[in-house]
Amino acid sequence: MVAQTPAERALARSYTTGDGRISFRISDLLVEHHPNRSLTLTYWLTVVRPDHQDERWEFTLPWEDKSFADIFTSPSPDPDRLGGLVHLVHALLEEWWYTKGRERQSAKMGRRLL
């Protein structure tokens, strides 16, 4: 895993949901910067839940919100804004996890790995 900026390092950290029911163990993160200042975040992760087999996934999150562009590239981003970014990305990751089985758009964002 090559995380260059503080934002990439923060986004590449594994975490457990607030209720403690699901852990997202992140093994790699690729951040692609596009000329229009949008990004694509691609995660390789293992989802760990009690009483379930661990599942490995590739999850791709297109990021069009340019208001965070400076946070992604800054060598020392504002801690509050960085925390907000991490919170938003985690919320989107969890939303994908819970909706991937019934919403087409969510389903297209992830690919289960063997």
PyMOL commands that place a pseudoatom at each C-alpha (Angstrom):
pseudoatom trace, name=CA, resn=MET, resi=1, chain=A, elem=C, hetatm=0, pos=[0.000, 0.000, 0.000]
pseudoatom trace, name=CA, resn=VAL, resi=2, chain=A, elem=C, hetatm=0, pos=[1.526, 3.294, -1.042]
pseudoatom trace, name=CA, resn=ALA, resi=3, chain=A, elem=C, hetatm=0, pos=[-0.306, 6.130, 0.665]
pseudoatom trace, name=CA, resn=GLN, resi=4, chain=A, elem=C, hetatm=0, pos=[1.508, 9.353, -0.060]
pseudoatom trace, name=CA, resn=THR, resi=5, chain=A, elem=C, hetatm=0, pos=[-0.504, 12.151, 1.538]
pseudoatom trace, name=CA, resn=PRO, resi=6, chain=A, elem=C, hetatm=0, pos=[-1.953, 12.416, 5.045]
pseudoatom trace, name=CA, resn=ALA, resi=7, chain=A, elem=C, hetatm=0, pos=[-5.450, 12.080, 3.530]
pseudoatom trace, name=CA, resn=GLU, resi=8, chain=A, elem=C, hetatm=0, pos=[-4.507, 8.900, 1.702]
pseudoatom trace, name=CA, resn=ARG, resi=9, chain=A, elem=C, hetatm=0, pos=[-2.964, 7.469, 4.861]
pseudoatom trace, name=CA, resn=ALA, resi=10, chain=A, elem=C, hetatm=0, pos=[-6.069, 8.335, 6.905]
pseudoatom trace, name=CA, resn=LEU, resi=11, chain=A, elem=C, hetatm=0, pos=[-8.413, 6.879, 4.288]
pseudoatom trace, name=CA, resn=ALA, resi=12, chain=A, elem=C, hetatm=0, pos=[-6.331, 3.699, 4.031]
pseudoatom trace, name=CA, resn=ARG, resi=13, chain=A, elem=C, hetatm=0, pos=[-6.747, 2.804, 7.721]
pseudoatom trace, name=CA, resn=SER, resi=14, chain=A, elem=C, hetatm=0, pos=[-8.930, -0.143, 8.635]
pseudoatom trace, name=CA, resn=TYR, resi=15, chain=A, elem=C, hetatm=0, pos=[-11.861, 0.605, 10.920]
pseudoatom trace, name=CA, resn=THR, resi=16, chain=A, elem=C, hetatm=0, pos=[-14.863, -0.889, 12.695]
pseudoatom trace, name=CA, resn=THR, resi=17, chain=A, elem=C, hetatm=0, pos=[-18.356, 0.576, 12.495]
pseudoatom trace, name=CA, resn=GLY, resi=18, chain=A, elem=C, hetatm=0, pos=[-19.635, 2.518, 15.490]
pseudoatom trace, name=CA, resn=ASP, resi=19, chain=A, elem=C, hetatm=0, pos=[-21.895, -0.338, 16.571]
pseudoatom trace, name=CA, resn=GLY, resi=20, chain=A, elem=C, hetatm=0, pos=[-18.945, -2.745, 16.397]
pseudoatom trace, name=CA, resn=ARG, resi=21, chain=A, elem=C, hetatm=0, pos=[-20.775, -5.141, 14.058]
pseudoatom trace, name=CA, resn=ILE, resi=22, chain=A, elem=C, hetatm=0, pos=[-18.587, -4.821, 10.967]
pseudoatom trace, name=CA, resn=SER, resi=23, chain=A, elem=C, hetatm=0, pos=[-14.862, -4.319, 10.464]
pseudoatom trace, name=CA, resn=PHE, resi=24, chain=A, elem=C, hetatm=0, pos=[-13.495, -3.052, 7.183]
pseudoatom trace, name=CA, resn=ARG, resi=25, chain=A, elem=C, hetatm=0, pos=[-9.895, -4.259, 6.988]
pseudoatom trace, name=CA, resn=ILE, resi=26, chain=A, elem=C, hetatm=0, pos=[-8.298, -2.272, 4.225]
pseudoatom trace, name=CA, resn=SER, resi=27, chain=A, elem=C, hetatm=0, pos=[-5.394, -3.955, 2.500]
pseudoatom trace, name=CA, resn=ASP, resi=28, chain=A, elem=C, hetatm=0, pos=[-4.828, -1.355, -0.216]
pseudoatom trace, name=CA, resn=LEU, resi=29, chain=A, elem=C, hetatm=0, pos=[-6.112, 1.984, -1.497]
pseudoatom trace, name=CA, resn=LEU, resi=30, chain=A, elem=C, hetatm=0, pos=[-5.502, 3.547, -4.888]
pseudoatom trace, name=CA, resn=VAL, resi=31, chain=A, elem=C, hetatm=0, pos=[-6.352, 7.238, -5.301]
pseudoatom trace, name=CA, resn=GLU, resi=32, chain=A, elem=C, hetatm=0, pos=[-6.574, 8.293, -8.951]
pseudoatom trace, name=CA, resn=HIS, resi=33, chain=A, elem=C, hetatm=0, pos=[-6.467, 12.051, -9.550]
pseudoatom trace, name=CA, resn=HIS, resi=34, chain=A, elem=C, hetatm=0, pos=[-8.268, 13.228, -12.692]
pseudoatom trace, name=CA, resn=PRO, resi=35, chain=A, elem=C, hetatm=0, pos=[-7.558, 16.429, -14.678]
pseudoatom trace, name=CA, resn=ASN, resi=36, chain=A, elem=C, hetatm=0, pos=[-10.919, 17.952, -13.649]
pseudoatom trace, name=CA, resn=ARG, resi=37, chain=A, elem=C, hetatm=0, pos=[-9.874, 17.613, -9.947]
pseudoatom trace, name=CA, resn=SER, resi=38, chain=A, elem=C, hetatm=0, pos=[-12.241, 14.720, -9.325]
pseudoatom trace, name=CA, resn=LEU, resi=39, chain=A, elem=C, hetatm=0, pos=[-10.873, 11.460, -7.917]
pseudoatom trace, name=CA, resn=THR, resi=40, chain=A, elem=C, hetatm=0, pos=[-11.537, 7.770, -7.890]
pseudoatom trace, name=CA, resn=LEU, resi=41, chain=A, elem=C, hetatm=0, pos=[-10.863, 5.842, -4.701]
pseudoatom trace, name=CA, resn=THR, resi=42, chain=A, elem=C, hetatm=0, pos=[-10.378, 2.106, -5.153]
pseudoatom trace, name=CA, resn=TYR, resi=43, chain=A, elem=C, hetatm=0, pos=[-10.252, -0.023, -2.033]
pseudoatom trace, name=CA, resn=TRP, resi=44, chain=A, elem=C, hetatm=0, pos=[-9.202, -3.629, -1.602]
pseudoatom trace, name=CA, resn=LEU, resi=45, chain=A, elem=C, hetatm=0, pos=[-10.662, -4.756, 1.682]
pseudoatom trace, name=CA, resn=THR, resi=46, chain=A, elem=C, hetatm=0, pos=[-11.894, -7.620, 3.788]
pseudoatom trace, name=CA, resn=VAL, resi=47, chain=A, elem=C, hetatm=0, pos=[-15.250, -7.313, 5.512]
pseudoatom trace, name=CA, resn=VAL, resi=48, chain=A, elem=C, hetatm=0, pos=[-15.302, -9.073, 8.878]
pseudoatom trace, name=CA, resn=ARG, resi=49, chain=A, elem=C, hetatm=0, pos=[-18.581, -9.830, 10.684]
pseudoatom trace, name=CA, resn=PRO, resi=50, chain=A, elem=C, hetatm=0, pos=[-19.306, -12.093, 13.646]
pseudoatom trace, name=CA, resn=ASP, resi=51, chain=A, elem=C, hetatm=0, pos=[-20.778, -15.455, 12.637]
pseudoatom trace, name=CA, resn=HIS, resi=52, chain=A, elem=C, hetatm=0, pos=[-19.991, -14.861, 8.934]
pseudoatom trace, name=CA, resn=GLN, resi=53, chain=A, elem=C, hetatm=0, pos=[-17.200, -15.891, 6.638]
pseudoatom trace, name=CA, resn=ASP, resi=54, chain=A, elem=C, hetatm=0, pos=[-14.788, -13.015, 5.918]
pseudoatom trace, name=CA, resn=GLU, resi=55, chain=A, elem=C, hetatm=0, pos=[-15.416, -11.484, 2.483]
pseudoatom trace, name=CA, resn=ARG, resi=56, chain=A, elem=C, hetatm=0, pos=[-12.807, -9.859, 0.260]
pseudoatom trace, name=CA, resn=TRP, resi=57, chain=A, elem=C, hetatm=0, pos=[-13.970, -7.004, -1.980]
pseudoatom trace, name=CA, resn=GLU, resi=58, chain=A, elem=C, hetatm=0, pos=[-12.770, -4.389, -4.402]
pseudoatom trace, name=CA, resn=PHE, resi=59, chain=A, elem=C, hetatm=0, pos=[-14.787, -1.197, -3.915]
pseudoatom trace, name=CA, resn=THR, resi=60, chain=A, elem=C, hetatm=0, pos=[-14.578, 1.791, -6.259]
pseudoatom trace, name=CA, resn=LEU, resi=61, chain=A, elem=C, hetatm=0, pos=[-15.834, 5.177, -5.145]
pseudoatom trace, name=CA, resn=PRO, resi=62, chain=A, elem=C, hetatm=0, pos=[-15.972, 7.999, -7.700]
pseudoatom trace, name=CA, resn=TRP, resi=63, chain=A, elem=C, hetatm=0, pos=[-15.361, 11.292, -5.862]
pseudoatom trace, name=CA, resn=GLU, resi=64, chain=A, elem=C, hetatm=0, pos=[-16.713, 14.352, -7.667]
pseudoatom trace, name=CA, resn=ASP, resi=65, chain=A, elem=C, hetatm=0, pos=[-16.793, 16.720, -4.661]
pseudoatom trace, name=CA, resn=LYS, resi=66, chain=A, elem=C, hetatm=0, pos=[-14.044, 19.202, -5.484]
pseudoatom trace, name=CA, resn=SER, resi=67, chain=A, elem=C, hetatm=0, pos=[-14.436, 21.018, -2.156]
pseudoatom trace, name=CA, resn=PHE, resi=68, chain=A, elem=C, hetatm=0, pos=[-12.094, 18.396, -0.658]
pseudoatom trace, name=CA, resn=ALA, resi=69, chain=A, elem=C, hetatm=0, pos=[-9.499, 18.543, -3.464]
pseudoatom trace, name=CA, resn=ASP, resi=70, chain=A, elem=C, hetatm=0, pos=[-7.055, 20.478, -1.283]
pseudoatom trace, name=CA, resn=ILE, resi=71, chain=A, elem=C, hetatm=0, pos=[-7.412, 17.941, 1.556]
pseudoatom trace, name=CA, resn=PHE, resi=72, chain=A, elem=C, hetatm=0, pos=[-6.436, 15.067, -0.741]
pseudoatom trace, name=CA, resn=THR, resi=73, chain=A, elem=C, hetatm=0, pos=[-3.236, 16.809, -1.860]
pseudoatom trace, name=CA, resn=SER, resi=74, chain=A, elem=C, hetatm=0, pos=[-2.164, 18.847, 1.175]
pseudoatom trace, name=CA, resn=PRO, resi=75, chain=A, elem=C, hetatm=0, pos=[0.979, 17.808, 3.068]
pseudoatom trace, name=CA, resn=SER, resi=76, chain=A, elem=C, hetatm=0, pos=[-0.694, 19.087, 6.279]
pseudoatom trace, name=CA, resn=PRO, resi=77, chain=A, elem=C, hetatm=0, pos=[-4.476, 19.307, 5.901]
pseudoatom trace, name=CA, resn=ASP, resi=78, chain=A, elem=C, hetatm=0, pos=[-6.739, 20.912, 8.478]
pseudoatom trace, name=CA, resn=PRO, resi=79, chain=A, elem=C, hetatm=0, pos=[-7.448, 18.107, 10.995]
pseudoatom trace, name=CA, resn=ASP, resi=80, chain=A, elem=C, hetatm=0, pos=[-11.174, 18.891, 11.239]
pseudoatom trace, name=CA, resn=ARG, resi=81, chain=A, elem=C, hetatm=0, pos=[-11.672, 18.855, 7.481]
pseudoatom trace, name=CA, resn=LEU, resi=82, chain=A, elem=C, hetatm=0, pos=[-9.594, 15.677, 7.158]
pseudoatom trace, name=CA, resn=GLY, resi=83, chain=A, elem=C, hetatm=0, pos=[-11.729, 14.048, 9.857]
pseudoatom trace, name=CA, resn=GLY, resi=84, chain=A, elem=C, hetatm=0, pos=[-14.859, 15.137, 7.993]
pseudoatom trace, name=CA, resn=LEU, resi=85, chain=A, elem=C, hetatm=0, pos=[-13.553, 13.624, 4.764]
pseudoatom trace, name=CA, resn=VAL, resi=86, chain=A, elem=C, hetatm=0, pos=[-12.741, 10.323, 6.451]
pseudoatom trace, name=CA, resn=HIS, resi=87, chain=A, elem=C, hetatm=0, pos=[-16.192, 10.275, 8.060]
pseudoatom trace, name=CA, resn=LEU, resi=88, chain=A, elem=C, hetatm=0, pos=[-17.899, 10.881, 4.697]
pseudoatom trace, name=CA, resn=VAL, resi=89, chain=A, elem=C, hetatm=0, pos=[-15.917, 8.162, 2.936]
pseudoatom trace, name=CA, resn=HIS, resi=90, chain=A, elem=C, hetatm=0, pos=[-16.631, 5.681, 5.732]
pseudoatom trace, name=CA, resn=ALA, resi=91, chain=A, elem=C, hetatm=0, pos=[-20.350, 6.537, 5.560]
pseudoatom trace, name=CA, resn=LEU, resi=92, chain=A, elem=C, hetatm=0, pos=[-20.351, 5.936, 1.793]
pseudoatom trace, name=CA, resn=LEU, resi=93, chain=A, elem=C, hetatm=0, pos=[-18.488, 2.655, 2.217]
pseudoatom trace, name=CA, resn=GLU, resi=94, chain=A, elem=C, hetatm=0, pos=[-21.014, 1.486, 4.797]
pseudoatom trace, name=CA, resn=GLU, resi=95, chain=A, elem=C, hetatm=0, pos=[-23.933, 2.638, 2.639]
pseudoatom trace, name=CA, resn=TRP, resi=96, chain=A, elem=C, hetatm=0, pos=[-22.530, 0.600, -0.255]
pseudoatom trace, name=CA, resn=TRP, resi=97, chain=A, elem=C, hetatm=0, pos=[-22.151, -2.445, 1.997]
pseudoatom trace, name=CA, resn=TYR, resi=98, chain=A, elem=C, hetatm=0, pos=[-25.761, -2.304, 3.195]
pseudoatom trace, name=CA, resn=THR, resi=99, chain=A, elem=C, hetatm=0, pos=[-27.336, -1.511, -0.194]
pseudoatom trace, name=CA, resn=LYS, resi=100, chain=A, elem=C, hetatm=0, pos=[-25.216, -3.491, -2.683]
pseudoatom trace, name=CA, resn=GLY, resi=101, chain=A, elem=C, hetatm=0, pos=[-27.667, -6.394, -2.698]
pseudoatom trace, name=CA, resn=ARG, resi=102, chain=A, elem=C, hetatm=0, pos=[-30.691, -4.349, -3.718]
pseudoatom trace, name=CA, resn=GLU, resi=103, chain=A, elem=C, hetatm=0, pos=[-29.570, -1.188, -5.504]
pseudoatom trace, name=CA, resn=ARG, resi=104, chain=A, elem=C, hetatm=0, pos=[-28.025, -1.429, -8.953]
pseudoatom trace, name=CA, resn=GLN, resi=105, chain=A, elem=C, hetatm=0, pos=[-25.809, 1.654, -8.575]
pseudoatom trace, name=CA, resn=SER, resi=106, chain=A, elem=C, hetatm=0, pos=[-24.353, 0.338, -5.328]
pseudoatom trace, name=CA, resn=ALA, resi=107, chain=A, elem=C, hetatm=0, pos=[-23.857, -3.127, -6.777]
pseudoatom trace, name=CA, resn=LYS, resi=108, chain=A, elem=C, hetatm=0, pos=[-21.737, -1.686, -9.604]
pseudoatom trace, name=CA, resn=MET, resi=109, chain=A, elem=C, hetatm=0, pos=[-19.329, -0.104, -7.103]
pseudoatom trace, name=CA, resn=GLY, resi=110, chain=A, elem=C, hetatm=0, pos=[-18.112, -3.399, -5.680]
pseudoatom trace, name=CA, resn=ARG, resi=111, chain=A, elem=C, hetatm=0, pos=[-16.696, -6.676, -6.904]
pseudoatom trace, name=CA, resn=ARG, resi=112, chain=A, elem=C, hetatm=0, pos=[-16.316, -9.684, -4.654]
pseudoatom trace, name=CA, resn=LEU, resi=113, chain=A, elem=C, hetatm=0, pos=[-12.884, -11.284, -4.795]
pseudoatom trace, name=CA, resn=LEU, resi=114, chain=A, elem=C, hetatm=0, pos=[-12.173, -14.941, -4.322]
for i in range(1, 114): cmd.bond("trace and resi %d" % i, "trace and resi %d" % (i + 1))
show_as sticks, trace
zoom trace
